[in-house]
Amino acid sequence: MRSGKLVLFFVAGGLFGTGLAVSGMTDPARVIGFLDVFGEWDPALLFVMVGAVGVYG
Amino acid sequence: MNHYTLWHALVGGILIGLASLLATLLSGKIPGISGVFGRLLVAATPDKTWRAVFLLGLIGGSALSFTLWQSAALFRPVRPFVVMAIAGLLVGFGTRLGGGCTSGHGVCGVGMGAKDSIAATLIFMVTAMVTVFIYNRVAL
């Protein structure tokens, strides 16, 4: 594979990791907060999905 | 940028969507993280290089964000490590059995409007909600 293409794969991974971290999805408590619908529900994961699906779709 | 808001969630999601789009265009495959990583562990996989580079970028991007933004560095385990290890095994097994995870089915598949991905995402989200309900409020 061309090295230029691999650099782009690294950039794509970097964007993904940045997105995960900025969105707070590297924090287990925030993910569980979304899943805990009968507790203090945290809608953050829904916002992440809306942003990601909106761009990808 | 240190105080977390739902804007962080939305902007982070947009970045994840862009990253997934770019990785799809580059690889010609659906770049779900569980699949990208899982196939890296299979000896017969021919295209290991881009998978490894993509995942290295993912870890690098997260690490850089953790140093730049306080809110990104927040990590609250909330479960004992042995529970997280068991959960990780179940997630690995389930994502291979179901052919995708939150990124492959949830972002890419749902984004493309694939019916099986929409079904898979609804099923694993509801299953996870029931699991959290039982863990937090019933059993343990």
N, CA and C atoms of all chains as a GROMACS GRO file, in nm:
protein
  591
    1MET      N    1   0.085  -0.120   0.000
    1MET     CA    2   0.000   0.000   0.000
    1MET      C    3   0.089   0.126   0.000
    2ARG      N    4   0.048   0.226  -0.079
    2ARG     CA    5   0.125   0.351  -0.085
    2ARG      C    6   0.132   0.416   0.054
    3SER      N    7   0.248   0.478   0.081
    3SER     CA    8   0.265   0.536   0.214
    3SER      C    9   0.173   0.657   0.233
    4GLY      N   10   0.142   0.727   0.123
    4GLY     CA   11   0.050   0.840   0.132
    4GLY      C   12  -0.087   0.798   0.181
    5LYS      N   13  -0.130   0.679   0.132
    5LYS     CA   14  -0.260   0.628   0.173
    5LYS      C   15  -0.258   0.588   0.321
    6LEU      N   16  -0.144   0.532   0.364
    6LEU     CA   17  -0.132   0.494   0.505
    6LEU      C   18  -0.136   0.616   0.596
    7VAL      N   19  -0.076   0.727   0.550
    7VAL     CA   20  -0.083   0.851   0.629
    7VAL      C   21  -0.229   0.893   0.646
    8LEU      N   22  -0.307   0.878   0.538
    8LEU     CA   23  -0.449   0.913   0.545
    8LEU      C   24  -0.525   0.822   0.641
    9PHE      N   25  -0.488   0.692   0.643
    9PHE     CA   26  -0.548   0.601   0.740
    9PHE      C   27  -0.515   0.645   0.883
   10PHE      N   28  -0.392   0.692   0.903
   10PHE     CA   29  -0.351   0.741   1.036
   10PHE      C   30  -0.433   0.864   1.073
   11VAL      N   31  -0.453   0.952   0.974
   11VAL     CA   32  -0.534   1.073   0.997
   11VAL      C   33  -0.678   1.035   1.032
   12ALA      N   34  -0.734   0.937   0.958
   12ALA     CA   35  -0.871   0.891   0.986
   12ALA      C   36  -0.880   0.836   1.128
   13GLY      N   37  -0.783   0.754   1.166
   13GLY     CA   38  -0.780   0.700   1.302
   13GLY      C   39  -0.768   0.812   1.405
   14GLY      N   40  -0.682   0.910   1.375
   14GLY     CA   41  -0.664   1.023   1.466
   14GLY      C   42  -0.792   1.102   1.485
   15LEU      N   43  -0.865   1.123   1.375
   15LEU     CA   44  -0.994   1.192   1.383
   15LEU      C   45  -1.092   1.112   1.468
   16PHE      N   46  -1.091   0.981   1.448
   16PHE     CA   47  -1.182   0.893   1.523
   16PHE      C   48  -1.152   0.901   1.672
   17GLY      N   49  -1.023   0.889   1.706
   17GLY     CA   50  -0.983   0.893   1.847
   17GLY      C   51  -1.013   1.027   1.911
   18THR      N   52  -0.990   1.136   1.833
   18THR     CA   53  -1.022   1.269   1.883
   18THR      C   54  -1.171   1.282   1.908
   19GLY      N   55  -1.251   1.231   1.814
   19GLY     CA   56  -1.396   1.234   1.829
   19GLY      C   57  -1.443   1.159   1.952
   20LEU      N   58  -1.386   1.041   1.973
   20LEU     CA   59  -1.422   0.961   2.091
   20LEU      C   60  -1.390   1.037   2.220
   21ALA      N   61  -1.271   1.095   2.224
   21ALA     CA   62  -1.226   1.163   2.346
   21ALA      C   63  -1.304   1.291   2.370
   22VAL      N   64  -1.319   1.373   2.265
   22VAL     CA   65  -1.390   1.501   2.280
   22VAL      C   66  -1.536   1.477   2.319
   23SER      N   67  -1.596   1.371   2.262
   23SER     CA   68  -1.738   1.342   2.291
   23SER      C   69  -1.757   1.281   2.429
   24GLY      N   70  -1.647   1.246   2.496
   24GLY     CA   71  -1.656   1.189   2.630
   24GLY      C   72  -1.683   1.039   2.630
   25MET      N   73  -1.675   0.975   2.512
   25MET     CA   74  -1.711   0.834   2.502
   25MET      C   75  -1.596   0.740   2.542
   26THR      N   76  -1.483   0.800   2.583
   26THR     CA   77  -1.378   0.716   2.642
   26THR      C   78  -1.396   0.705   2.793
   27ASP      N   79  -1.503   0.768   2.843
   27ASP     CA   80  -1.535   0.762   2.987
   27ASP      C   81  -1.648   0.661   3.009
   28PRO      N   82  -1.616   0.547   3.071
   28PRO     CA   83  -1.719   0.443   3.091
   28PRO      C   84  -1.844   0.494   3.162
   29ALA      N   85  -1.827   0.588   3.256
   29ALA     CA   86  -1.942   0.638   3.333
   29ALA      C   87  -2.042   0.708   3.242
   30ARG      N   88  -1.992   0.774   3.135
   30ARG     CA   89  -2.083   0.845   3.045
   30ARG      C   90  -2.161   0.746   2.957
   31VAL      N   91  -2.094   0.640   2.917
   31VAL     CA   92  -2.163   0.537   2.836
   31VAL      C   93  -2.270   0.469   2.921
   32ILE      N   94  -2.233   0.432   3.044
   32ILE     CA   95  -2.331   0.368   3.133
   32ILE      C   96  -2.443   0.466   3.167
   33GLY      N   97  -2.410   0.595   3.177
   33GLY     CA   98  -2.512   0.697   3.203
   33GLY      C   99  -2.618   0.701   3.096
   34PHE      N  100  -2.578   0.676   2.971
   34PHE     CA  101  -2.675   0.670   2.860
   34PHE      C  102  -2.762   0.545   2.871
   35LEU      N  103  -2.697   0.435   2.912
   35LEU     CA  104  -2.769   0.306   2.918
   35LEU      C  105  -2.860   0.296   3.041
   36ASP      N  106  -2.833   0.380   3.141
   36ASP     CA  107  -2.910   0.374   3.266
   36ASP      C  108  -3.037   0.458   3.252
   37VAL      N  109  -3.134   0.408   3.176
   37VAL     CA  110  -3.252   0.487   3.141
   37VAL      C  111  -3.345   0.511   3.261
   38PHE      N  112  -3.332   0.429   3.366
   38PHE     CA  113  -3.416   0.449   3.484
   38PHE      C  114  -3.342   0.526   3.594
   39GLY      N  115  -3.220   0.572   3.563
   39GLY     CA  116  -3.143   0.650   3.659
   39GLY      C  117  -3.136   0.794   3.614
   40GLU      N  118  -3.021   0.859   3.639
   40GLU     CA  119  -3.000   0.995   3.590
   40GLU      C  120  -2.951   0.986   3.447
   41TRP      N  121  -3.046   0.977   3.353
   41TRP     CA  122  -3.014   0.949   3.213
   41TRP      C  123  -2.925   1.058   3.152
   42ASP      N  124  -2.818   1.016   3.085
   42ASP     CA  125  -2.724   1.107   3.019
   42ASP      C  126  -2.740   1.091   2.868
   43PRO      N  127  -2.793   1.194   2.798
   43PRO     CA  128  -2.821   1.180   2.655
   43PRO      C  129  -2.698   1.192   2.564
   44ALA      N  130  -2.578   1.208   2.623
   44ALA     CA  131  -2.458   1.240   2.541
   44ALA      C  132  -2.437   1.140   2.426
   45LEU      N  133  -2.450   1.009   2.455
   45LEU     CA  134  -2.424   0.910   2.350
   45LEU      C  135  -2.519   0.926   2.232
   46LEU      N  136  -2.643   0.967   2.261
   46LEU     CA  137  -2.739   0.991   2.153
   46LEU      C  138  -2.691   1.105   2.063
   47PHE      N  139  -2.638   1.212   2.124
   47PHE     CA  140  -2.586   1.325   2.047
   47PHE      C  141  -2.466   1.282   1.961
   48VAL      N  142  -2.382   1.195   2.017
   48VAL     CA  143  -2.268   1.144   1.941
   48VAL      C  144  -2.317   1.067   1.819
   49MET      N  145  -2.415   0.980   1.842
   49MET     CA  146  -2.468   0.898   1.732
   49MET      C  147  -2.533   0.986   1.624
   50VAL      N  148  -2.609   1.087   1.667
   50VAL     CA  149  -2.675   1.177   1.571
   50VAL      C  150  -2.569   1.249   1.486
   51GLY      N  151  -2.464   1.299   1.552
   51GLY     CA  152  -2.356   1.366   1.478
   51GLY      C  153  -2.288   1.273   1.380
   52ALA      N  154  -2.254   1.153   1.426
   52ALA     CA  155  -2.178   1.058   1.344
   52ALA      C  156  -2.263   1.004   1.229
   53VAL      N  157  -2.387   0.962   1.260
   53VAL     CA  158  -2.475   0.906   1.156
   53VAL      C  159  -2.510   1.015   1.054
   54GLY      N  160  -2.531   1.138   1.103
   54GLY     CA  161  -2.564   1.249   1.014
   54GLY      C  162  -2.456   1.275   0.912
   55VAL      N  163  -2.330   1.265   0.953
   55VAL     CA  164  -2.219   1.289   0.862
   55VAL      C  165  -2.198   1.169   0.769
   56TYR      N  166  -2.209   1.049   0.824
   56TYR     CA  167  -2.179   0.929   0.746
   56TYR      C  168  -2.288   0.899   0.643
   57GLY      N  169  -2.412   0.925   0.682
   57GLY     CA  170  -2.525   0.884   0.598
   57GLY      C  171  -2.547   0.969   0.475
   58MET      N  172  -1.285   2.478   2.657
   58MET     CA  173  -1.309   2.340   2.616
   58MET      C  174  -1.302   2.244   2.734
   59ASN      N  175  -1.280   2.295   2.855
   59ASN     CA  176  -1.264   2.204   2.968
   59ASN      C  177  -1.396   2.163   3.030
   60HIS      N  178  -1.496   2.248   3.012
   60HIS     CA  179  -1.626   2.216   3.069
   60HIS      C  180  -1.709   2.139   2.967
   61TYR      N  181  -1.744   2.015   3.001
   61TYR     CA  182  -1.814   1.928   2.906
   61TYR      C  183  -1.959   1.971   2.886
   62THR      N  184  -1.999   1.980   2.759
   62THR     CA  185  -2.138   2.007   2.726
   62THR      C  186  -2.183   1.908   2.619
   63LEU      N  187  -2.312   1.909   2.586
   63LEU     CA  188  -2.361   1.820   2.480
   63LEU      C  189  -2.308   1.862   2.343
   64TRP      N  190  -2.256   1.986   2.333
   64TRP     CA  191  -2.190   2.026   2.208
   64TRP      C  192  -2.065   1.941   2.184
   65HIS      N  193  -1.996   1.908   2.293
   65HIS     CA  194  -1.879   1.820   2.279
   65HIS      C  195  -1.922   1.686   2.221
   66ALA      N  196  -2.036   1.636   2.271
   66ALA     CA  197  -2.087   1.507   2.222
   66ALA      C  198  -2.118   1.516   2.073
   67LEU      N  199  -2.186   1.624   2.033
   67LEU     CA  200  -2.225   1.640   1.892
   67LEU      C  201  -2.102   1.657   1.802
   68VAL      N  202  -2.010   1.745   1.843
   68VAL     CA  203  -1.890   1.770   1.762
   68VAL      C  204  -1.803   1.643   1.755
   69GLY      N  205  -1.790   1.574   1.869
   69GLY     CA  206  -1.715   1.448   1.870
   69GLY      C  207  -1.778   1.347   1.776
   70GLY      N  208  -1.910   1.341   1.777
   70GLY     CA  209  -1.982   1.251   1.687
   70GLY      C  210  -1.956   1.284   1.541
   71ILE      N  211  -1.956   1.413   1.509
   71ILE     CA  212  -1.928   1.456   1.371
   71ILE      C  213  -1.787   1.412   1.330
   72LEU      N  214  -1.691   1.427   1.421
   72LEU     CA  215  -1.553   1.382   1.392
   72LEU      C  216  -1.550   1.231   1.367
   73ILE      N  217  -1.624   1.155   1.448
   73ILE     CA  218  -1.629   1.009   1.431
   73ILE      C  219  -1.691   0.975   1.295
   74GLY      N  220  -1.796   1.048   1.257
   74GLY     CA  221  -1.859   1.026   1.127
   74GLY      C  222  -1.763   1.055   1.013
   75LEU      N  223  -1.690   1.168   1.022
   75LEU     CA  224  -1.592   1.205   0.918
   75LEU      C  225  -1.482   1.100   0.909
   76ALA      N  226  -1.434   1.055   1.026
   76ALA     CA  227  -1.328   0.954   1.029
   76ALA      C  228  -1.376   0.824   0.965
   77SER      N  229  -1.499   0.785   0.996
   77SER     CA  230  -1.555   0.662   0.940
   77SER      C  231  -1.571   0.674   0.789
   78LEU      N  232  -1.614   0.791   0.745
   78LEU     CA  233  -1.632   0.816   0.601
   78LEU      C  234  -1.496   0.806   0.529
   79LEU      N  235  -1.397   0.871   0.585
   79LEU     CA  236  -1.263   0.870   0.526
   79LEU      C  237  -1.207   0.727   0.521
   80ALA      N  238  -1.222   0.652   0.631
   80ALA     CA  239  -1.170   0.515   0.636
   80ALA      C  240  -1.246   0.423   0.539
   81THR      N  241  -1.375   0.451   0.518
   81THR     CA  242  -1.453   0.372   0.421
   81THR      C  243  -1.402   0.397   0.280
   82LEU      N  244  -1.381   0.526   0.247
   82LEU     CA  245  -1.333   0.562   0.113
   82LEU      C  246  -1.195   0.502   0.086
   83LEU      N  247  -1.111   0.501   0.189
   83LEU     CA  248  -0.974   0.452   0.173
   83LEU      C  249  -0.968   0.300   0.162
   84SER      N  250  -1.049   0.232   0.244
   84SER     CA  251  -1.037   0.085   0.253
   84SER      C  252  -1.136   0.011   0.164
   85GLY      N  253  -1.246   0.079   0.127
   85GLY     CA  254  -1.351   0.011   0.053
   85GLY      C  255  -1.427  -0.087   0.139
   86LYS      N  256  -1.408  -0.076   0.270
   86LYS     CA  257  -1.478  -0.165   0.364
   86LYS      C  258  -1.552  -0.082   0.468
   87ILE      N  259  -1.640  -0.148   0.545
   87ILE     CA  260  -1.707  -0.080   0.655
   87ILE      C  261  -1.612  -0.083   0.775
   88PRO      N  262  -1.560   0.035   0.814
   88PRO     CA  263  -1.453   0.035   0.916
   88PRO      C  264  -1.505   0.037   1.060
   89GLY      N  265  -1.579  -0.067   1.099
   89GLY     CA  266  -1.619  -0.079   1.239
   89GLY      C  267  -1.497  -0.115   1.322
   90ILE      N  268  -1.487  -0.053   1.439
   90ILE     CA  269  -1.364  -0.071   1.518
   90ILE      C  270  -1.345  -0.217   1.562
   91SER      N  271  -1.455  -0.283   1.602
   91SER     CA  272  -1.441  -0.422   1.646
   91SER      C  273  -1.392  -0.511   1.532
   92GLY      N  274  -1.439  -0.485   1.411
   92GLY     CA  275  -1.397  -0.564   1.296
   92GLY      C  276  -1.254  -0.533   1.255
   93VAL      N  277  -1.220  -0.402   1.253
   93VAL     CA  278  -1.085  -0.361   1.216
   93VAL      C  279  -0.984  -0.426   1.312
   94PHE      N  280  -1.015  -0.423   1.440
   94PHE     CA  281  -0.924  -0.479   1.541
   94PHE      C  282  -0.930  -0.632   1.541
   95GLY      N  283  -1.051  -0.687   1.537
   95GLY     CA  284  -1.067  -0.833   1.543
   95GLY      C  285  -0.993  -0.903   1.431
   96ARG      N  286  -1.003  -0.849   1.309
   96ARG     CA  287  -0.938  -0.914   1.195
   96ARG      C  288  -0.786  -0.899   1.198
   97LEU      N  289  -0.742  -0.799   1.274
   97LEU     CA  290  -0.597  -0.783   1.292
   97LEU      C  291  -0.538  -0.901   1.369
   98LEU      N  292  -0.622  -0.966   1.450
   98LEU     CA  293  -0.577  -1.076   1.534
   98LEU      C  294  -0.586  -1.211   1.463
   99VAL      N  295  -0.642  -1.211   1.340
   99VAL     CA  296  -0.656  -1.336   1.265
   99VAL      C  297  -0.539  -1.347   1.168
  100ALA      N  298  -0.466  -1.458   1.175
  100ALA     CA  299  -0.343  -1.474   1.095
  100ALA      C  300  -0.370  -1.462   0.945
  101ALA      N  301  -0.486  -1.510   0.898
  101ALA     CA  302  -0.513  -1.516   0.755
  101ALA      C  303  -0.552  -1.381   0.694
  102THR      N  304  -0.572  -1.278   0.777
  102THR     CA  305  -0.613  -1.147   0.723
  102THR      C  306  -0.502  -1.088   0.636
  103PRO      N  307  -0.533  -1.058   0.506
  103PRO     CA  308  -0.428  -1.009   0.417
  103PRO      C  309  -0.394  -0.861   0.437
  104ASP      N  310  -0.494  -0.779   0.477
  104ASP     CA  311  -0.472  -0.634   0.482
  104ASP      C  312  -0.457  -0.585   0.626
  105LYS      N  313  -0.349  -0.631   0.688
  105LYS     CA  314  -0.328  -0.593   0.829
  105LYS      C  315  -0.272  -0.452   0.844
  106THR      N  316  -0.197  -0.404   0.744
  106THR     CA  317  -0.122  -0.279   0.762
  106THR      C  318  -0.214  -0.160   0.790
  107TRP      N  319  -0.314  -0.139   0.704
  107TRP     CA  320  -0.400  -0.021   0.724
  107TRP      C  321  -0.477  -0.031   0.854
  108ARG      N  322  -0.514  -0.154   0.892
  108ARG     CA  323  -0.587  -0.172   1.018
  108ARG      C  324  -0.502  -0.126   1.137
  109ALA      N  325  -0.375  -0.170   1.136
  109ALA     CA  326  -0.286  -0.133   1.246
  109ALA      C  327  -0.262   0.018   1.249
  110VAL      N  328  -0.241   0.076   1.130
  110VAL     CA  329  -0.214   0.221   1.122
  110VAL      C  330  -0.335   0.302   1.167
  111PHE      N  331  -0.453   0.259   1.124
  111PHE     CA  332  -0.578   0.326   1.162
  111PHE      C  333  -0.596   0.323   1.315
  112LEU      N  334  -0.572   0.206   1.375
  112LEU     CA  335  -0.590   0.193   1.521
  112LEU      C  336  -0.483   0.271   1.598
  113LEU      N  337  -0.360   0.275   1.544
  113LEU     CA  338  -0.256   0.356   1.607
  113LEU      C  339  -0.296   0.504   1.606
  114GLY      N  340  -0.353   0.547   1.492
  114GLY     CA  341  -0.402   0.685   1.482
  114GLY      C  342  -0.512   0.712   1.584
  115LEU      N  343  -0.600   0.613   1.601
  115LEU     CA  344  -0.711   0.627   1.697
  115LEU      C  345  -0.658   0.648   1.839
  116ILE      N  346  -0.560   0.564   1.876
  116ILE     CA  347  -0.503   0.577   2.011
  116ILE      C  348  -0.428   0.710   2.024
  117GLY      N  349  -0.355   0.747   1.919
  117GLY     CA  350  -0.280   0.873   1.919
  117GLY      C  351  -0.372   0.993   1.931
  118GLY      N  352  -0.481   0.992   1.854
  118GLY     CA  353  -0.577   1.103   1.858
  118GLY      C  354  -0.640   1.118   1.995
  119SER      N  355  -0.674   1.004   2.057
  119SER     CA  356  -0.732   1.009   2.192
  119SER      C  357  -0.630   1.062   2.292
  120ALA      N  358  -0.508   1.009   2.283
  120ALA     CA  359  -0.403   1.049   2.377
  120ALA      C  360  -0.377   1.200   2.368
  121LEU      N  361  -0.372   1.251   2.244
  121LEU     CA  362  -0.350   1.395   2.224
  121LEU      C  363  -0.465   1.476   2.285
  122SER      N  364  -0.588   1.429   2.262
  122SER     CA  365  -0.705   1.500   2.317
  122SER      C  366  -0.703   1.501   2.469
  123PHE      N  367  -0.659   1.388   2.529
  123PHE     CA  368  -0.654   1.381   2.675
  123PHE      C  369  -0.560   1.487   2.732
  124THR      N  370  -0.451   1.516   2.661
  124THR     CA  371  -0.357   1.616   2.711
  124THR      C  372  -0.408   1.759   2.685
  125LEU      N  373  -0.490   1.775   2.579
  125LEU     CA  374  -0.535   1.910   2.542
  125LEU      C  375  -0.659   1.953   2.619
  126TRP      N  376  -0.752   1.858   2.645
  126TRP     CA  377  -0.880   1.895   2.706
  126TRP      C  378  -0.904   1.814   2.832
  127GLN      N  379  -0.925   1.887   2.940
  127GLN     CA  380  -0.949   1.824   3.070
  127GLN      C  381  -1.072   1.733   3.066
  128SER      N  382  -1.179   1.781   3.001
  128SER     CA  383  -1.303   1.704   3.003
  128SER      C  384  -1.286   1.572   2.928
  129ALA      N  385  -1.198   1.569   2.826
  129ALA     CA  386  -1.176   1.446   2.750
  129ALA      C  387  -1.102   1.342   2.832
  130ALA      N  388  -1.019   1.387   2.925
  130ALA     CA  389  -0.937   1.295   3.003
  130ALA      C  390  -1.013   1.226   3.114
  131LEU      N  391  -1.140   1.267   3.132
  131LEU     CA  392  -1.218   1.209   3.241
  131LEU      C  393  -1.240   1.059   3.218
  132PHE      N  394  -1.200   0.978   3.314
  132PHE     CA  395  -1.218   0.833   3.305
  132PHE      C  396  -1.266   0.781   3.439
  133ARG      N  397  -1.395   0.748   3.445
  133ARG     CA  398  -1.453   0.697   3.569
  133ARG      C  399  -1.492   0.551   3.548
  134PRO      N  400  -1.411   0.460   3.599
  134PRO     CA  401  -1.434   0.317   3.570
  134PRO      C  402  -1.571   0.265   3.617
  135VAL      N  403  -1.620   0.311   3.729
  135VAL     CA  404  -1.750   0.277   3.790
  135VAL      C  405  -1.781   0.126   3.804
  136ARG      N  406  -1.701   0.040   3.746
  136ARG     CA  407  -1.718  -0.104   3.764
  136ARG      C  408  -1.582  -0.160   3.807
  137PRO      N  409  -1.584  -0.269   3.887
  137PRO     CA  410  -1.455  -0.334   3.919
  137PRO      C  411  -1.387  -0.382   3.790
  138PHE      N  412  -1.255  -0.387   3.790
  138PHE     CA  413  -1.183  -0.421   3.668
  138PHE      C  414  -1.217  -0.562   3.618
  139VAL      N  415  -1.243  -0.655   3.711
  139VAL     CA  416  -1.277  -0.791   3.667
  139VAL      C  417  -1.410  -0.791   3.591
  140VAL      N  418  -1.503  -0.706   3.635
  140VAL     CA  419  -1.632  -0.694   3.566
  140VAL      C  420  -1.611  -0.636   3.426
  141MET      N  421  -1.522  -0.534   3.416
  141MET     CA  422  -1.495  -0.474   3.285
  141MET      C  423  -1.427  -0.574   3.191
  142ALA      N  424  -1.340  -0.659   3.249
  142ALA     CA  425  -1.271  -0.760   3.167
  142ALA      C  426  -1.372  -0.860   3.110
  143ILE      N  427  -1.465  -0.906   3.194
  143ILE     CA  428  -1.569  -0.999   3.147
  143ILE      C  429  -1.657  -0.930   3.042
  144ALA      N  430  -1.693  -0.804   3.070
  144ALA     CA  431  -1.776  -0.728   2.976
  144ALA      C  432  -1.705  -0.714   2.842
  145GLY      N  433  -1.574  -0.689   2.846
  145GLY     CA  434  -1.496  -0.676   2.723
  145GLY      C  435  -1.498  -0.803   2.641
  146LEU      N  436  -1.484  -0.916   2.708
  146LEU     CA  437  -1.490  -1.046   2.638
  146LEU      C  438  -1.626  -1.066   2.572
  147LEU      N  439  -1.732  -1.032   2.646
  147LEU     CA  440  -1.868  -1.049   2.592
  147LEU      C  441  -1.890  -0.956   2.472
  148VAL      N  442  -1.837  -0.832   2.482
  148VAL     CA  443  -1.851  -0.738   2.371
  148VAL      C  444  -1.776  -0.791   2.249
  149GLY      N  445  -1.656  -0.842   2.270
  149GLY     CA  446  -1.578  -0.898   2.159
  149GLY      C  447  -1.651  -1.013   2.093
  150PHE      N  448  -1.700  -1.106   2.174
  150PHE     CA  449  -1.772  -1.222   2.122
  150PHE      C  450  -1.900  -1.178   2.050
  151GLY      N  451  -1.974  -1.089   2.114
  151GLY     CA  452  -2.102  -1.044   2.057
  151GLY      C  453  -2.087  -0.966   1.928
  152THR      N  454  -1.984  -0.882   1.922
  152THR     CA  455  -1.967  -0.802   1.799
  152THR      C  456  -1.926  -0.890   1.682
  153ARG      N  457  -1.849  -0.995   1.706
  153ARG     CA  458  -1.812  -1.086   1.596
  153ARG      C  459  -1.934  -1.169   1.554
  154LEU      N  460  -2.010  -1.213   1.653
  154LEU     CA  461  -2.131  -1.292   1.625
  154LEU      C  462  -2.233  -1.206   1.549
  155GLY      N  463  -2.246  -1.080   1.590
  155GLY     CA  464  -2.345  -0.991   1.529
  155GLY      C  465  -2.292  -0.915   1.409
  156GLY      N  466  -2.164  -0.934   1.377
  156GLY     CA  467  -2.106  -0.871   1.258
  156GLY      C  468  -2.085  -0.721   1.269
  157GLY      N  469  -2.075  -0.667   1.391
  157GLY     CA  470  -2.047  -0.524   1.402
  157GLY      C  471  -2.072  -0.471   1.541
  158CYS      N  472  -2.026  -0.346   1.562
  158CYS     CA  473  -2.038  -0.285   1.693
  158CYS      C  474  -2.106  -0.148   1.681
  159THR      N  475  -2.081  -0.062   1.776
  159THR     CA  476  -2.141   0.072   1.775
  159THR      C  477  -2.097   0.152   1.653
  160SER      N  478  -1.973   0.128   1.606
  160SER     CA  479  -1.927   0.203   1.489
  160SER      C  480  -1.969   0.135   1.358
  161GLY      N  481  -1.945   0.004   1.346
  161GLY     CA  482  -1.978  -0.065   1.221
  161GLY      C  483  -2.127  -0.066   1.192
  162HIS      N  484  -2.205  -0.114   1.288
  162HIS     CA  485  -2.351  -0.115   1.272
  162HIS      C  486  -2.411   0.022   1.305
  163GLY      N  487  -2.374   0.075   1.423
  163GLY     CA  488  -2.438   0.194   1.477
  163GLY      C  489  -2.416   0.320   1.395
  164VAL      N  490  -2.292   0.344   1.351
  164VAL     CA  491  -2.262   0.465   1.274
  164VAL      C  492  -2.273   0.438   1.124
  165CYS      N  493  -2.193   0.342   1.074
  165CYS     CA  494  -2.188   0.319   0.929
  165CYS      C  495  -2.317   0.256   0.877
  166GLY      N  496  -2.357   0.144   0.938
  166GLY     CA  497  -2.475   0.073   0.890
  166GLY      C  498  -2.602   0.156   0.900
  167VAL      N  499  -2.623   0.217   1.016
  167VAL     CA  500  -2.741   0.302   1.034
  167VAL      C  501  -2.734   0.422   0.940
  168GLY      N  502  -2.612   0.478   0.923
  168GLY     CA  503  -2.592   0.590   0.832
  168GLY      C  504  -2.633   0.556   0.689
  169MET      N  505  -2.607   0.432   0.648
  169MET     CA  506  -2.643   0.388   0.513
  169MET      C  507  -2.788   0.342   0.505
  170GLY      N  508  -2.855   0.337   0.622
  170GLY     CA  509  -2.994   0.293   0.625
  170GLY      C  510  -3.010   0.143   0.608
  171ALA      N  511  -2.904   0.065   0.643
  171ALA     CA  512  -2.912  -0.081   0.632
  171ALA      C  513  -3.003  -0.137   0.741
  172LYS      N  514  -3.103  -0.215   0.697
  172LYS     CA  515  -3.203  -0.265   0.793
  172LYS      C  516  -3.142  -0.355   0.899
  173ASP      N  517  -3.046  -0.443   0.860
  173ASP     CA  518  -2.986  -0.534   0.959
  173ASP      C  519  -2.906  -0.456   1.063
  174SER      N  520  -2.842  -0.345   1.020
  174SER     CA  521  -2.765  -0.264   1.114
  174SER      C  522  -2.856  -0.189   1.211
  175ILE      N  523  -2.969  -0.138   1.158
  175ILE     CA  524  -3.066  -0.069   1.244
  175ILE      C  525  -3.119  -0.168   1.348
  176ALA      N  526  -3.150  -0.290   1.304
  176ALA     CA  527  -3.199  -0.394   1.396
  176ALA      C  528  -3.091  -0.428   1.499
  177ALA      N  529  -2.967  -0.450   1.452
  177ALA     CA  530  -2.858  -0.486   1.544
  177ALA      C  531  -2.836  -0.376   1.648
  178THR      N  532  -2.836  -0.250   1.603
  178THR     CA  533  -2.812  -0.138   1.695
  178THR      C  534  -2.922  -0.128   1.800
  179LEU      N  535  -3.047  -0.140   1.756
  179LEU     CA  536  -3.158  -0.136   1.852
  179LEU      C  537  -3.147  -0.250   1.952
  180ILE      N  538  -3.113  -0.371   1.901
  180ILE     CA  539  -3.106  -0.488   1.989
  180ILE      C  540  -2.993  -0.472   2.091
  181PHE      N  541  -2.872  -0.430   2.045
  181PHE     CA  542  -2.764  -0.423   2.147
  181PHE      C  543  -2.781  -0.306   2.242
  182MET      N  544  -2.843  -0.197   2.197
  182MET     CA  545  -2.868  -0.084   2.288
  182MET      C  546  -2.970  -0.124   2.396
  183VAL      N  547  -3.079  -0.188   2.353
  183VAL     CA  548  -3.183  -0.227   2.449
  183VAL      C  549  -3.128  -0.334   2.544
  184THR      N  550  -3.054  -0.431   2.488
  184THR     CA  551  -2.993  -0.535   2.573
  184THR      C  552  -2.900  -0.472   2.676
  185ALA      N  553  -2.821  -0.374   2.633
  185ALA     CA  554  -2.728  -0.308   2.726
  185ALA      C  555  -2.804  -0.230   2.833
  186MET      N  556  -2.916  -0.166   2.793
  186MET     CA  557  -2.997  -0.092   2.891
  186MET      C  558  -3.056  -0.187   2.995
  187VAL      N  559  -3.104  -0.303   2.950
  187VAL     CA  560  -3.158  -0.402   3.043
  187VAL      C  561  -3.048  -0.453   3.136
  188THR      N  562  -2.929  -0.477   3.078
  188THR     CA  563  -2.815  -0.525   3.158
  188THR      C  564  -2.779  -0.424   3.267
  189VAL      N  565  -2.772  -0.296   3.228
  189VAL     CA  566  -2.737  -0.191   3.326
  189VAL      C  567  -2.846  -0.182   3.433
  190PHE      N  568  -2.972  -0.194   3.391
  190PHE     CA  569  -3.082  -0.190   3.488
  190PHE      C  570  -3.067  -0.302   3.591
  191ILE      N  571  -3.041  -0.424   3.542
  191ILE     CA  572  -3.027  -0.539   3.633
  191ILE      C  573  -2.905  -0.520   3.722
  192TYR      N  574  -2.792  -0.477   3.663
  192TYR     CA  575  -2.668  -0.461   3.740
  192TYR      C  576  -2.683  -0.353   3.847
  193ASN      N  577  -2.741  -0.239   3.809
  193ASN     CA  578  -2.749  -0.125   3.901
  193ASN      C  579  -2.860  -0.138   4.005
  194ARG      N  580  -2.971  -0.197   3.964
  194ARG     CA  581  -3.090  -0.186   4.048
  194ARG      C  582  -3.150  -0.317   4.096
  195VAL      N  583  -3.108  -0.428   4.038
  195VAL     CA  584  -3.170  -0.554   4.079
  195VAL      C  585  -3.070  -0.646   4.148
  196ALA      N  586  -2.968  -0.689   4.072
  196ALA     CA  587  -2.887  -0.800   4.119
  196ALA      C  588  -2.771  -0.760   4.210
  197LEU      N  589  -2.694  -0.656   4.173
  197LEU     CA  590  -2.564  -0.640   4.239
  197LEU      C  591  -2.550  -0.511   4.320
   0.00000   0.00000   0.00000
